[in-house]
């Protein structure tokens, strides 16, 4: 990538980060630390960028924007107009249909995981890593040990269903999953 393209890629990623920060400005993580939601989006984008063997600016941008449709009402059309069709399609690949009951959305994530394009699987896996880290470091105050264990087991089902997970990200997920095993000592669901 030449210097001009590199500079444009940086500008595009920063534009997406700014967009995500604005749209999620009222959101906080569910954990006891209640950190700004943008921290999650930045962590997912960082994990995605670290998994890339070669530059993929659109994938990093989609990682930053992966919750905009689901959580703050951004439309696919707005993403398409602002960031292009590739980014919009990637975001839609990892977006749950919030009109469905939570149990059904979770079931569909497991069922659809192996059908996702490889690039979408990278975002999905990075998202699950970030969520596991949050549950281990700052779980929601109103979640019992049982609820945390149920989330962790469901996240593992989703990750295990991926047909082509990035091996570095998968190793990090497995490490966190093993670390979460200490919760089992506190109480099994």
ABEGO torsion letter per residue (X at the ends): XBAAAAAAAAAAAAAAAAAAAAAAAABBBABAAGBBAAAAAAAAAAAAAAABABBBAAAAAAAAAAAAAAAAGBBAAAAAAAAEAAAAAAAAAABBBAABBAAAAAAAAAAAAAABBAAAAAAAAAAAAAAAAAAAABBBAABBAAAAAAAAAAAAAAAAABABBBAAAAAAAAAAAAAAAAAAAAEBX
